[in-house]
Amino acid sequence: MKYGICLEMVFTDKPFLDRIQLAARAGFKYAEMWFIDGTFNGADCASDPKDPHAVAKAASDSGITIISRRRYWPFSFSWSAGAARGLQRRME
């Protein structure tokens, strides 16, 4: 079994991309995120759209694999090699 970390629930005082690096420093290899159009800040979901290319680069640079994320409840989809392009199209 592989364990990951939910990036929306940890390091909530930090910007989202920093959370990826912090998760890697904490020893995680896998992470999930809830939203691409907002970020949970510990109290509620703030409007903070995530750039899919920046998320993919931060994850790659940190050695983290993003294993799941959602755009809007209840729609979800799994991370794949073409996810950044797919997310970008969905966000336009």
C-alpha positions in Angstrom: 0.0 0.0 0.0 1.2 3.5 -0.8 0.4 6.5 1.4 0.0 10.0 0.2 -0.9 13.4 1.7 -3.8 15.8 1.1 -2.2 19.1 0.1 -5.4 21.0 0.9 -5.2 20.0 4.6 -1.6 20.5 5.5 0.6 23.6 5.6 -2.5 25.7 5.1 -0.6 28.9 6.0 1.6 28.4 2.9 0.9 29.0 -0.8 -0.2 25.9 -2.6 2.9 25.3 -4.7 5.1 25.5 -1.5 3.0 22.8 0.0 4.2 20.4 -2.7 7.8 21.0 -1.8 7.0 20.8 2.0 5.2 17.4 1.5 8.3 16.1 -0.3 10.6 17.3 2.5 8.3 15.5 4.9 9.0 12.3 3.1 5.9 11.9 0.9 6.0 10.6 -2.7 2.3 10.9 -3.4 -0.2 13.7 -2.9 -3.8 14.7 -3.7 -5.4 18.1 -4.1 -9.1 18.8 -3.9 -9.5 21.7 -6.3 -7.9 23.3 -9.4 -10.0 26.4 -9.0 -9.4 27.2 -5.4 -7.3 26.3 -2.3 -8.4 25.3 1.1 -6.8 27.7 3.6 -7.7 25.9 6.8 -11.1 27.7 7.2 -12.7 27.7 3.7 -11.9 27.4 0.0 -10.4 30.6 -1.2 -10.6 31.5 -4.9 -7.0 30.7 -5.9 -7.0 29.0 -9.4 -4.0 26.7 -9.8 -1.9 26.8 -12.9 -1.9 23.1 -14.0 1.6 23.6 -15.6 3.0 25.1 -12.5 1.5 22.3 -10.3 3.0 19.7 -12.7 6.4 21.3 -12.6 6.4 21.8 -8.8 5.4 18.1 -8.4 8.0 16.9 -10.8 10.8 19.1 -9.3 9.9 17.8 -5.8 9.5 14.1 -6.8 5.8 14.1 -5.9 3.2 12.3 -7.9 -0.3 14.0 -7.8 -2.7 11.1 -7.5 -6.0 12.8 -7.6 -7.8 16.2 -7.8 -11.2 17.7 -8.5 -12.4 20.7 -10.2 -15.9 20.9 -8.9 -17.8 18.4 -6.7 -18.6 15.7 -7.6 -16.5 15.5 -10.7 -13.1 13.9 -10.3 -10.5 12.4 -12.5 -7.0 10.9 -12.1 -3.7 12.5 -12.9 -2.1 11.4 -16.2 0.7 12.5 -18.5 -1.6 14.8 -20.4 -3.4 16.1 -17.4 -1.9 19.6 -17.6 -3.2 20.0 -21.1 -6.5 18.6 -20.2 -6.9 20.8 -17.1 -5.9 23.8 -19.2 -8.7 23.0 -21.7 -11.3 22.5 -19.0 -10.3 25.8 -17.3 -10.7 27.9 -20.5 
